[in-house]
Amino acid sequence: MYLNINRRNYCVEEYGEGEVLLLLHGYMESKKAFSSIKDKLGLQYRVIAVDLPGHGDAGEVDTPFSFDELAADMVMLLDYLKIEGRVHFAGHSMGGYVGQAMAAFYPNTLKSLNLIHSATWAASNEYKKLKEREKKFVLKGKASSIARISIPESFAPNNRERLRPIIDAMIDDSKIMSQTSLVHIIDAMKERQSWFHLVNCYPIPVHIIAGKYDQVAPLNKLKEDLPNWRNSHMTVLENSGHHGFIEEPEVFLYQLNQFTTQIDAHWKERQKAKEGKKGMSNDSIKTDE
């Protein structure tokens, strides 16, 4: 399904049954990145997988945007799909930035925030310089060279040969991205904020999923930043780089399901208590007929 929201194009795929899981991919990826766990995700959740602007089947993004704006688009998307109540969110890397902005500005939409190898801090000056250099490569028509190097290196060394077919498919998938799209996406990433001070205002459970060998969102940096997130829990995937859902799919799925199941149980108890109080209130009302 193709949607245009605030002049930005999205491609949405729904599958599975259960509690709703809004699933977003990372930079130079698409919803295809989750193909290897798609069937098992569908056994646990009603998955809403989205190709973000400029990625996958969404087509080109031809105007600047921010992750705050994409968060607003996701809220409108959920409304369009007539999804009532809160949803679980899982976002890989850049996709996690959208989730953080949703938790900060639209907290009533989320039941849990699952950040998969996603930086939880603002873009540093060093990072901005790195992205500016990357943009220059893109403008010289060398985006494919970036993908050929960066995608394999984002996996743990011991997993690269074993997962070579998947890595090659991800590199091929990135080739459809236009130069214009890449420039706007890079500019948005350069302006990445830190949202924890806003997210901490609300009791949204945060699940930070890290890879021991992740060089993109390094484990030591995630651990250093963890105390900033009030209601947070960390899972470390011991044999993964930046793509734990591909490198250790069974462990990843187990940890994700455990976390969301606990949250669902909490919400059911909360709803039961709310209904009990409502019943007690009604019992206390007497009428003369």
C-alpha positions as CSV (number, residue, x, y, z in Angstrom):
1,M,0.0,0.0,0.0
2,Y,1.3,3.4,-1.0
3,L,0.5,6.5,1.0
4,N,1.4,10.1,0.6
5,I,1.5,11.9,4.0
6,N,2.5,15.6,4.1
7,R,3.9,15.3,0.6
8,R,6.2,12.4,1.6
9,N,5.7,8.9,0.1
10,Y,5.6,5.7,2.1
11,C,5.1,2.1,1.2
12,V,3.3,0.0,3.9
13,E,3.0,-3.7,4.3
14,E,0.8,-5.4,6.9
15,Y,1.0,-9.0,8.0
16,G,0.4,-11.2,11.1
17,E,-2.0,-11.2,14.0
18,G,-1.7,-9.9,17.5
19,E,-0.7,-6.7,19.2
20,V,0.3,-4.0,16.7
21,L,4.1,-3.6,16.0
22,L,5.1,-0.6,14.0
23,L,8.4,-1.7,12.3
24,L,10.9,0.7,10.7
25,H,14.1,0.0,8.9
26,G,17.4,1.8,9.0
27,Y,19.5,4.0,6.6
28,M,19.9,2.6,3.0
29,E,17.6,-0.3,3.9
30,S,13.9,-1.1,3.4
31,K,11.3,-3.2,5.0
32,K,13.0,-6.1,3.2
33,A,15.7,-6.0,5.8
34,F,13.4,-7.9,8.1
35,S,12.6,-10.6,5.5
36,S,14.4,-13.4,7.4
37,I,12.2,-12.9,10.5
38,K,9.0,-11.8,8.8
39,D,7.1,-15.1,9.3
40,K,8.0,-15.4,13.0
41,L,7.2,-11.7,13.6
42,G,3.8,-12.4,12.1
43,L,3.1,-15.2,14.5
44,Q,3.4,-12.7,17.4
45,Y,2.3,-9.3,16.1
46,R,0.2,-7.5,13.6
47,V,3.1,-6.0,11.9
48,I,3.0,-2.6,10.1
49,A,6.3,-2.5,8.2
50,V,7.0,0.8,6.4
51,D,9.4,1.9,3.7
52,L,10.5,5.4,4.8
53,P,10.8,8.3,2.3
54,G,13.6,7.7,-0.2
55,H,13.9,4.0,0.7
56,G,12.7,0.8,-0.8
57,D,9.4,1.1,-2.6
58,A,8.5,4.5,-1.1
59,G,10.2,6.3,-4.0
60,E,12.2,9.5,-4.0
61,V,12.0,12.2,-1.3
62,D,12.6,15.5,-3.0
63,T,12.3,17.9,0.0
64,P,14.1,18.3,3.3
65,F,12.6,16.7,6.4
66,S,13.3,16.0,10.0
67,F,12.7,12.9,12.2
68,D,10.2,14.9,14.2
69,E,8.2,15.3,10.9
70,L,8.4,11.6,10.1
71,A,7.2,10.9,13.6
72,A,4.1,13.0,12.9
73,D,3.6,11.2,9.7
74,M,3.7,7.8,11.5
75,V,0.9,9.0,13.8
76,M,-1.2,10.0,10.8
77,L,-0.4,6.6,9.2
78,L,-1.7,4.8,12.3
79,D,-4.8,6.9,12.3
80,Y,-5.4,6.2,8.6
81,L,-5.2,2.5,9.3
82,K,-7.8,3.0,12.1
83,I,-5.5,1.6,14.7
84,E,-6.9,2.4,18.1
85,G,-4.8,2.5,21.3
86,R,-1.1,2.3,21.8
87,V,1.3,0.2,19.6
88,H,4.6,-1.4,20.1
89,F,7.4,0.3,18.1
90,A,10.6,-1.3,16.8
91,G,13.0,0.7,14.7
92,H,16.5,-0.2,13.4
93,S,19.2,2.4,13.6
94,M,17.8,5.5,11.7
95,G,14.3,4.0,12.1
96,G,14.8,4.2,15.8
97,Y,15.2,8.0,15.6
98,V,11.6,8.2,14.3
99,G,10.5,6.1,17.3
100,Q,12.3,8.4,19.8
101,A,10.6,11.4,18.3
102,M,7.2,9.6,18.5
103,A,7.8,8.9,22.2
104,A,8.8,12.5,22.8
105,F,6.0,14.2,21.0
106,Y,3.2,11.6,20.7
107,P,3.6,9.5,23.8
108,N,0.0,8.3,23.8
109,T,0.6,6.4,20.6
110,L,3.3,4.0,22.0
111,K,3.1,1.0,24.4
112,S,6.8,0.3,24.2
113,L,9.8,1.7,22.4
114,N,12.3,-0.9,21.1
115,L,15.4,0.7,19.7
116,I,17.4,-1.8,17.6
117,H,21.1,-0.7,17.3
118,S,19.9,2.9,17.4
119,A,21.9,5.8,18.7
120,T,20.2,7.5,21.7
121,W,22.3,10.6,21.7
122,A,22.4,13.8,19.6
123,A,24.6,13.9,16.5
124,S,28.1,15.0,17.5
125,N,30.2,17.5,15.5
126,E,32.4,14.6,14.5
127,Y,29.4,12.7,13.2
128,K,28.2,15.7,11.3
129,K,31.5,16.1,9.6
130,L,31.5,12.4,8.7
131,K,28.0,12.7,7.2
132,E,29.1,15.9,5.3
133,R,31.9,13.9,3.7
134,E,29.5,11.1,2.9
135,K,27.2,13.6,1.2
136,K,30.0,14.8,-1.0
137,F,30.7,11.3,-2.1
138,V,27.0,10.9,-3.0
139,L,27.0,14.1,-5.0
140,K,30.0,12.7,-7.0
141,G,27.9,9.7,-7.8
142,K,29.7,7.3,-5.5
143,A,26.8,6.2,-3.3
144,S,27.2,2.6,-4.4
145,S,30.8,2.6,-3.2
146,I,29.6,3.7,0.3
147,A,27.1,0.9,0.4
148,R,29.6,-1.7,-0.7
149,I,31.9,-0.8,2.1
150,S,29.6,0.3,5.0
151,I,27.0,-2.5,4.8
152,P,29.4,-5.4,5.1
153,E,31.4,-3.6,7.8
154,S,28.3,-3.1,9.9
155,F,28.1,-6.8,10.5
156,A,30.2,-8.6,13.1
157,P,33.4,-9.9,11.4
158,N,32.5,-13.6,12.1
159,N,29.1,-13.2,10.4
160,R,30.1,-11.5,7.2
161,E,31.0,-14.6,5.1
162,R,28.1,-16.7,6.5
163,L,25.6,-13.9,5.7
164,R,27.1,-12.8,2.4
165,P,24.0,-13.5,0.3
166,I,21.9,-11.3,2.6
167,I,24.6,-8.6,2.7
168,D,24.8,-8.6,-1.2
169,A,21.0,-8.3,-1.4
170,M,21.1,-5.3,1.0
171,I,23.7,-3.6,-1.1
172,D,21.6,-4.2,-4.3
173,D,18.5,-2.8,-2.5
174,S,20.4,0.4,-1.7
175,K,21.2,1.0,-5.3
176,I,17.6,2.2,-6.1
177,M,18.0,5.2,-3.9
178,S,18.3,8.4,-5.8
179,Q,21.0,11.0,-5.2
180,T,18.4,13.6,-4.1
181,S,16.9,11.2,-1.6
182,L,20.3,10.4,-0.1
183,V,21.2,14.0,0.3
184,H,18.0,14.8,2.2
185,I,18.3,11.7,4.4
186,I,21.9,12.5,5.3
187,D,21.0,16.1,6.1
188,A,18.2,14.8,8.5
189,M,20.7,12.4,10.1
190,K,23.1,15.3,10.7
191,E,20.5,17.1,12.7
192,R,19.6,14.1,14.9
193,Q,18.5,15.2,18.3
194,S,18.6,13.7,21.8
195,W,15.0,13.0,22.8
196,F,15.5,11.3,26.2
197,H,14.7,14.5,28.3
198,L,11.2,14.5,26.7
199,V,10.7,10.8,26.6
200,N,11.5,10.6,30.3
201,C,8.4,12.8,31.0
202,Y,6.2,9.8,30.2
203,P,6.2,6.2,31.5
204,I,7.1,4.5,28.1
205,P,9.2,1.4,28.6
206,V,12.3,1.6,26.5
207,H,14.1,-1.5,25.2
208,I,17.6,-0.8,23.9
209,I,18.9,-3.7,21.8
210,A,22.7,-3.5,21.3
211,G,25.3,-5.5,19.4
212,K,28.6,-6.4,21.1
213,Y,30.5,-5.7,17.8
214,D,28.4,-2.8,16.6
215,Q,30.6,0.0,15.2
216,V,27.7,2.2,14.1
217,A,25.9,2.4,17.5
218,P,28.7,1.2,19.7
219,L,27.8,-0.8,22.8
220,N,30.1,1.2,25.1
221,K,28.4,4.5,24.0
222,L,24.9,3.0,24.4
223,K,25.8,1.8,27.9
224,E,27.2,5.2,28.8
225,D,24.0,6.8,27.6
226,L,21.7,4.3,29.2
227,P,21.3,6.1,32.6
228,N,19.8,9.0,30.8
229,W,16.7,6.9,29.9
230,R,14.6,6.6,33.0
231,N,12.4,3.6,32.2
232,S,14.9,1.5,30.1
233,H,16.2,-2.0,29.7
234,M,19.1,-3.2,27.6
235,T,19.6,-6.4,25.7
236,V,23.1,-7.1,24.4
237,L,23.4,-9.5,21.5
238,E,26.8,-11.1,22.1
239,N,27.5,-12.3,18.5
240,S,26.1,-9.3,16.5
241,G,27.2,-6.1,14.9
242,H,24.7,-3.6,13.7
243,H,22.1,-6.1,12.4
244,G,21.2,-8.4,15.3
245,F,17.8,-9.3,13.9
246,I,19.8,-10.9,11.0
247,E,22.9,-12.0,12.8
248,E,21.1,-13.6,15.8
249,P,17.5,-13.8,14.8
250,E,16.3,-16.3,17.4
251,V,17.9,-14.4,20.3
252,F,16.6,-11.1,19.0
253,L,13.0,-12.4,18.6
254,Y,13.1,-14.0,22.0
255,Q,14.2,-10.8,23.7
256,L,11.8,-8.6,21.7
257,N,8.8,-10.9,22.5
258,Q,9.7,-11.2,26.2
259,F,9.8,-7.4,26.5
260,T,6.6,-6.7,24.7
261,T,4.7,-9.6,26.3
262,Q,5.5,-8.2,29.8
263,I,4.3,-4.8,28.6
264,D,1.1,-6.3,27.3
265,A,0.5,-8.1,30.6
266,H,0.9,-4.8,32.4
267,W,-1.6,-3.0,30.2
268,K,-4.1,-5.8,30.6
269,E,-3.8,-5.6,34.4
270,R,-4.1,-1.9,34.2
271,Q,-7.3,-2.1,32.0
272,K,-8.8,-4.7,34.4
273,A,-8.2,-2.5,37.4
274,K,-9.7,0.4,35.5
275,E,-12.8,-1.6,34.7
276,G,-13.0,-2.8,38.3
277,K,-13.0,0.8,39.6
278,K,-15.6,1.8,37.1
279,G,-17.8,-1.1,38.3
280,M,-17.4,0.0,41.9
281,S,-18.3,3.5,41.0
282,N,-21.5,2.4,39.2
283,D,-22.5,0.2,42.2
284,S,-22.3,3.2,44.5
285,I,-24.9,5.1,42.5
286,K,-28.5,4.6,43.6
287,T,-31.6,5.7,41.8
288,D,-35.3,5.9,42.8
289,E,-37.6,4.5,40.2
